[in-house]
């Protein structure tokens, strides 16, 4: 390790996990996108708690400047709001402050923020010595501008001179947004009609995958899906004889497609599916049989009987997934669940099945389940979904509450008036023709309630937060 690397590693840094992407993508662009973005341009914020020993007026001014860093190159606007719901809540706190990611005192982690899909809030360590236009202490403006980049959907960049680099390098009296940062924010929100244009660059950026806003089948009220799983960094949903590819913004263009064309040899109307990370294979279950695929090719000798390959698991399961907490496979049927450990003999303990009620808040007779890439477990039933928090081991408490309609939240169903085309209405949307305070208002005039903030990263089951200690009930679940 050279001296420069040691110096960088010792610098104070942001608490958001790095996400730079694959080497192939890095050669084409240096910045990284988290994958979610706000669907509106007029954003609101509130400073719900201020740092100690600092004038509020100074904090207000510096945070407004920090937001302006991003609005200068886009059509985004940021308006402070004293009451009601806001898009971005800003607060200063010390140590443990309710999000499972405690601050560590002066130095070290300075702040962390949530990406748009997780609510967009930004938290700052009140133990830091926040300063303004000074080389002493920690410059609030520059740290806030960095965190607000996360709030808008940017991950860390591997360009050391960029604002979105993970390490704080100290006050810069001539601060200007780096070209890499400008490219990143404009790739999400565009240039803006009257704003500064992106500086000339030879770098090539990738266009986001096109999506279709309202799939007539998926946006139908009360949709019952067959299975949902992630394979090769893509999320697929199965229903009947068709399948869809999902992106952060909804359904990818060009879908649905027939299951027979995408996975030759696989029948329609499957019961459950999951990808097992230890061998990279995807398993599909239907009736008394299961199918194993390597990518989109069925392995030789399949299908096989569930009773042969998954001893102790019943036929016609409702849902299945691999839980990140312990790497075991969980099957659900009716009001019970089974834990399958392929390394154990027998693979299903005699204490199973157990009641689904052990998963607090999860209903019986599920349609599908998914351990998603953000570390949360999602359960689907009858057109609604439940977000299960592996840290608290219960369905999350949020506003709007769970279960929520899958259409607007998973499939990008923007037309949610519940009339005419059969598009589904958000569960908490008022039955009137105008949005309520705090609703998201889309460019089309449609609206829905924003998600409440929660964890920007899952707990440290895979090293996301070094030193994080899960609560005792998490370890108890190993024996469930």
N, C-alpha and C positions, 0 to 999 in steps of 0.2 A: 504494500500500500504506500503510495507516494505521499509527500508532504501536502500537496494540494488537495488530495482526496481526504486526508485526515482533517485539514482545515475546514473543508466543506462539511464534513460529517459532524464537526463540533459546532456548527452554526445553529442558531435558533431556527426553528422551522415550523411549517404549517402542520396541523394534525390530521389533514386529509390524506388517505392512503394514495400513493403514487399509482398512476395508470397510464403508462406510456404506449402500450400496444406492442405488436409484433415488429420484428426487425424490418420486414418488408415494407410495412406501412411507415415506419420511422424514416426510411430513406426518402419517402415522398413528402412527408411533412414532419415537423418536429413537435408541434403542439399535440395535445391529446384531448379528445372529447369524451365526456362521461357517457353520453348517449341520450340524455333527456334535455329538454328545453322548455321554456315557458311558451304557451300558445297565444299569449297576449303580449302586446308591446308596452302598454301602460301599466307599470307595476307600482305597488305601494309598499311602504315599509314603516316600521315603528321601532324606536329604541326603547325597549321595555325596561331596561335597567342600565344605569350609567356607572362608569368607573368612579371609584372613590378619589377624592382630592383633585378632581379635574372639573373645570367649569363646564356645565352642560352646553352652553352656547358654543364653546370651542369644539366639543364632541360633535354637536349637530353640524357645524360647518365642515369639519374634516370628513365626516361620513358622507355628506352631500357631495363634496369634492371627489370622494372615492367612487361614488355611483356615477358621477359625471365622466370619469375615465372611460366607462363603457358606453354611455349614451352618446359620447362625442363621435363615435364611429358607427353608430347604428341608429335606428329609429326608436330605440328603447327610451322610455321616460321613467323616472323614479320620483314618487311623490310621498312625502311624510304624511302620516295619518295618525291622529291622536287616539281614535277609538274605532271599534269594529274590527272585523277581520282584515288582515293584511297579507300580502304575498310573502314578504320577508320580515321576520322578526329578528332584531339585533339586541343582544344583551351581553353584559359583562358579568362574569361570575368567577368564583374561586373554587379550586378543588373539585369535588363531586358536585355536579349541578343538575343531576336528573336525567342525563342522557346516556349514562353508562360509559362515558369517556371523560374521566376527570382530568382537570388541568394539573400541571406539575410544578406550579410556582414559577418564580422568575427564571427566564431563559427556557431552553427546551422547546416545548410546544407553546406557541404564542396564541393560536386561535384555531378553530375549525369551523367548517360550514357544511350545510347539507345541499346536495344537488337538487334541481327542480322537482324531480320525481319524488323526493323525500321531503319536500316542503320549502327548501331554500333558505332556512334560517342560518344566522351566523353568530357564533359565540366567541368571545374574546376573554383571555385570562386576565382577570382584574388584578392579579398579583404582579403583572408587568408594570414597568414605569413608562406609561404612555406619554409621548411628547409630541409637539407640533413644530414643524420647521426647525428642528434641532438635531445635531449629531449626537446628543446625549439621549439616553434611554432608548425606547422603541418607538419608531415613527408610526403613529396610528393610521395616517392617511395611506401609506404604502401597504401596510398589512391588511387594512380594510379593503383596499382595491383588489388585492390578491384574493381575499376570502369571498368578496362579491363575485369574482370570476367563477368560483365554485358554485355560488348560488345561482349563477346563470347557466351552468352546465359544463364548465371547463374543468378538465383534470390538470394534473401537473405536466409541465412541459420539460423536455430534456435540454432546452436551450437555456444555458445558465444566465444569460443576460436578460431573459424575459421576465415579465412580472409574475407569470405563472410557474416559474421555477420553484421547487419546494422549499428552498432555503432563503431566509431573510438576510440580505447582505448589508443592511444598514441604510441610513438616510441618504437619499440622492436629491440634492438641491435642484438639479436640472432634469428631474424625472420626466420621461416621455414613454408612452406605451410602445413596446417593442413590436416590430413588424410581425413576429410570430404570434403575439397576443391578438393583434388586429385581425390577422388571417383567421385565427381560431374563433373569435366572437362573430365575425362576419360570416363564417361558414354556418353558424347557427341561426343568425338573425338578419342576415343581409347587410348591405352597405347603408341603406337609408337614402332617401331622395335628396336631402339637402345637407348631408353630413360629409365629413372628410372621406375621401376615397382611400382605398387600400394602397399603400406604396407599391411601386412596381417590383415584381419579384419573378424569378425564374422557377420558383418552387411550384409544384403541381399539387393541388388539393383534390380530394376525392369528393364527389357529389354524394349527398346522403341518399340512401335507398328510397326509391319512390314508394309511396303508400297510397292506398285507396281509402277515402275518408269514411265511407259507409257501405260495408259489405251487406247486401240484403239478407243474407242468411245469418251471419253472426250478430247483426244489429237487431234481430228479431227479439221481441220481448220473451223472456223465459226460456232462452235457448239452453238446451241440454247438450253439453259436449261429451265426447267419448273419452278422450285422453289428451293430455298436454305434457310435453317433455322438451328437454333441451339436448341437442346433439350437435357437436362441432360448432359450438358458440351460437347456434341458431335455435330458436324456439318454434316448435311446431304444435299445431292443434289439429286433432282428428275429430271428425263427425261424419257418421254414415260412411259413404264411399269417397269422401273428399278430405283434403287436408289443406291447411293454411300455414304460411310462415308469418310469424309475428315479429315486429320491430318495436323500438322504443316509442314510435309514433303511431302504431296501429298495425294494420294488415299490409304486408308487402304487395306491391302491384304484381299482377299476373296470377293471382290466386283467387279462388280455390283451384286445386288440381286434383286429379284422380289419384287415389292411393295406389292403384295398380300401376300407374305410370311412374310414381315417385319411389315406391318400394315394391318392385315386382315380386309377385308371389304372396304378398300380404293381403288378407281379405279386409273388407270394410267392417264397420260397426265393431271395432275392437273394444275390449273392456278396460285396458290400462296399458301404460307404456312407461319405460324409464331407460336412461342410459347409465350403465355401470362404469364409473370412472376408472376402476382398477383394470379393466380389460378393454375399455372403449367401445364395447358392444351395446347395441340398443335391443331391448327385450319388449316384445308385444304379447299381450295375453288376450285370448278369446276363448270363452267356454272352458273346455278342459285342456286346451292346448296353448303352447307358447311358441313364439318365433324369435329367432336371434339373427340380428343383422350386423354386418360390418359396413358402416356407412349406409349406402342404399342397396347393398347386395345381401341377400339372405344366405346365411352360412349353410354348408352342406349338412344334410341329415335332418333338416327342420321342415315342418314343425315337429315338436315333441310333446309328450304328455306332461302337464304340470306336476302330476303325481310322481313322475320320474325325475325331473330336473329340479323341482322345488318341493321336495317332500315336506309335508305338513301344511302346505298352502292349499286352500280349497279351490274349486273351479269357479268360474264366473265371478272374479273379484270385481270390486267397484273402482278401486284406485290403487296405485302403487308409486313409490318414489324411494330414492336413496337419501337418507337423512344425513346432513353434514355433521351433525353432532357426534355421531359415532361410526359413520360409514356403513351402517346396517340398512337392509332393505325392509321397508314396511309395506304391508298389504292391508287393505281395508275391505270389509264386506259386511253389508247390513249395519249392525251396531257394534261390530267388533274389529279388532286389528291384530295382526300377526307380525312378529319381528323375525326376519330371516337372516341368519348369519352363515354364509357359505363355508366359512372356515371352522364351524363348530359341528359337533356330532352329539345329538341330532341338530340340524340347522335351525329348527324351531323348538324352543324349550317347552317342557310339559306345562308350564304356567300359562301358555297361550292357548286360545285367544283371550284378549282382555278387552274391556269396554272402551269404546271410542271416547267416552266421557273422561278418560284419563288425559285426553288432549282438550284442555279446558276451552269450551266455547265452540268446538268443532261438532257439526251435526252428524247424525247417522245417515246411512244410505247415500254416500257421496257419488258424484259423477266422475270426478278426477282430482288429482293432487299433483303438486309440482314443488320441488326444491329449486327455487329460482336462483339466478346468478347473483342476486344481491344478498343472498344468505337467508332470506325469509322463506318460510314454507307457506304455500297457498293451497287452499282447499276450495273446490268448486261444487256447487249444487244448485240446480234449477235456475240458471241465469244469474246467480250471485256468487261472490267469492268471499273468503275469509282469509285475512292475513295473520299467520301464526308467528308469534315472536318467540324464537328459540331461547332468548335470554330470560324472559319472564315465564316461559312455558304456558302461554295462554294466548287466545286470540287478542290482538291488540285493541286497546281502547283508543278511539280516535273520533274526530268530528269532521265529516260525517262518520257514523259508526259502521262497523262491520256487522253483517254482510253488506257488500256494495254490489251494484249492478256491474256485470263484467263488460257490457258494451262500451260505455264511455271510458272506462279505466284501462281496459286491456286491448280493445279492438279499434279504438279511435273513432267510435261512433259519435260524431259531432251533432247530428240531428236527433235531438232527444225530446221531442215534443209529444211522443206517444200517440201521434195521429197519422193518418194517411198511409205512409209507407210502412207503418208498423215498427218504426224505430223506438227503442226503449227509452223510458224516462228515468233519470237519475232518482234513486229512492227518496232523497230529501229535497228534491226540487219542488218549489211551490207551484200549485196549479193556477198560475196566472201568466200573463204575457210579458212581465218585466222582471229583470234580474233583481235579486236581493243583495243587500250589502255584503260584500266579501266574495260574491260569485265571480268565476272566470267568465269574461265576456269575449267570445271569439270574434274574428273578423266578420263572420257571417251573421252576427247578432245572436247566435245561440249561446247558451251559458250553462255552467254547472259549478258545483261547489268544489273548491280546491282541496287537495289532501292536506291533512295536518302534518306538521313536521315529525319525523322520527329519525332513526339512526342512519347516518350517512354511510356506515359500513356495518357488516355483521360483526358479532363478537369474534374473539381471536381463536376460532377453531382451526383456522388455516394461516395464522400468523398475521392477520390484518392489523391487529393492535397489540404490539408487543407488551407483555406484562399484564394484559387484561386477565382478570380472574372471574370466571363465570360463577354465578350463585350456586349454592349447594344443590338445589333441586334439579339443576342441569345434569349433574353427575348421577343423581338418583335415577334419571331416566335410562341410563345405560342398562339397568336391570329390568326395565319395563318389557 
